[in-house]
Structure formats: C-alpha cells, structure tokens
Amino acid sequence: MICRILLLIILTSCVCAATFVVNVPQSSYQAEEKHSITLEWTFTTKPDSSWSSLYIICELITNHTVSFLYHVHEGAEVSESQDEEFAGRVQSDKDALREGRIRLNVSRLRTEDSGLYLCEVKTDYGSGSGRCRLNVTAAADLSQPQRPTESPQPDSRGRIGLYAALGLTGGAAVALLIILLSCRCFPKSTHKTANFSALIIQNPEGP
C-alpha cells in the first residue's frame, strides 16, 4: 500500500513537471544600437497557485560573462540583483507577469547587449527555462555632416554662361585683331593711290 502511494506521488510530480513549459514566442531578435527592444517568455500558470512561490532569474550569457538583468523572488522583483550594466535600462510588465508572460523592455541598447538571454522560472507546480538570442548592430555614424545634393540645372546654366562668355571674349579678340591689321594696311594703300593720281595729272595724255 505504501509503495502504491509513493508511486502515485512520483507520477503526479512527473506529470506536473511535464505540464510546466517555458516558451519563447520569438527565438531571435535584431535591433540597432541606442534603440529599445522587448524580449518575451511565456510559462504555464495555475489559478490556484500561490504568487509567493514564483521565482524568476533572467540573465545574459556571452562568451566572456554572465549578467543578471531580471530577478523575481517569492513573487517580488529584486532590483538589487540587477547588474550595473542593465541598471535603469530594464523595465518589466507586471500585469503580463500575472498572466504567465515575462516581458522585459531593454532601452538604450549597446552592442555589448548581444548574446543569449536565458530565463529560468520556478513555481510550486513545476520549473523550466527558455532562451532567445539578441543581436545588436552598431548605429550608423551620423557625426559627419552630409554635403547637400547639388541640383544639376544651376550647374548646367553656369557652364553655359561660362562658355558664352568665353565665346564672346574670343570673338572680340578676333575682331580687334582684324581692325588692327586693317589700320596698318590702309595708309600704304592710300599713299600708292595718291602717287598714281599725281602721275596721271602730270601725264594726262599717257605715254
């Protein structure tokens, strides 16, 4: 009889553990530096369960360190357990927690926040864990001022004006050169014409 009771207790505890599940609605997140993101886990709840029996530990696991970002002890949040790198940057949704959802909003993201996020949940009717991965990319460098885009129309007009000015200057130079050459040749022609007229006057009858 005692063996049957012990076997029933063992089977009951196994069934309870099997029915408790921690899930992640999204296994991978992508975000940009200096932005914010909400990570979420869900776990099995029981209406008759005591809130004081809830324990939650959420941590960031990287190649170098393990950092705590969220801690619930006997149903109450313990902010003192939060590592300094997450201080003031993690906010939880308390209403969602009572529904079996862990929603953590992480603000002012850094590239160092990239890694594996693991949440372990323990209750009086079971325990489990769920994990997701976050990749934070560096923000675009906006420190360098961007040069304004130049409109091609004013540039084309400027070039046309330059070409027109050069053409007018060249034409004026050519005209000036022609005038100078004409001025140099005109006296000689006048002198020859005057001499020829004098010869005619002296010899009106010709040879």
Helices and strands as residue ranges (DSSP letters): H 2-19, E 22-23, E 28-32, E 37-43, G 51-53, E 55-61, E 66-73, E 76-77, G 79-81, G 84-86, E 90-92, H 94-98, E 101-106, G 111-113, E 115-123, E 126-137, H 152-202
